[in-house]
Amino acid sequence: MKRFWSFFSFLFVSTMALPVFAEGGGSAGGGSATAAIGAGLAIGIGALGGALGQGRAAAGALEGIARNPGAQNKIFTPMILGLALIESLVLLAFVIAIMLVGKA
């Protein structure tokens, strides 16, 4: 896990440093590369976070049901609601990525 966060922080810092090396010309399409990188990061991080959140939610719910099978009806509905809300955030990241690509 430490390697993952090291790689992720390196990737984040390296993409944030890209505008430093850009030339100062006022070209019309100057923001397209930055918008494309932003779109890629938005959908990538959104999908990664959503997948991790859904995995933890499902694991917690299944563990709770395994420990107390009688509580299945009380656990199942909030779990489905939580999964739907997590998925809505992933879809929001997708919409933001599409909007950024539209600017490019």
Stockholm file with secondary structure:
# STOCKHOLM 1.0

chainA/1-104         MKRFWSFFSFLFVSTMALPVFAEGGGSAGGGSATAAIGAGLAIGIGALGGALGQGRAAAGALEGIARNPGAQNKIFTPMILGLALIESLVLLAFVIAIMLVGKA
#=GR chainA/1-104 SS CHHHHHHHHHHHHHHHTGGGGSCCCCCTTTTHHHHHHHHHHHHHHHHHHHHHHHHHHHHHHHHHHHHCGGGHHHHHHHHHHHHHHHHHHHHHHHHHHHHHHHHC
#=GC SS_cons         CHHHHHHHHHHHHHHHTGGGGSCCCCCTTTTHHHHHHHHHHHHHHHHHHHHHHHHHHHHHHHHHHHHCGGGHHHHHHHHHHHHHHHHHHHHHHHHHHHHHHHHC
//
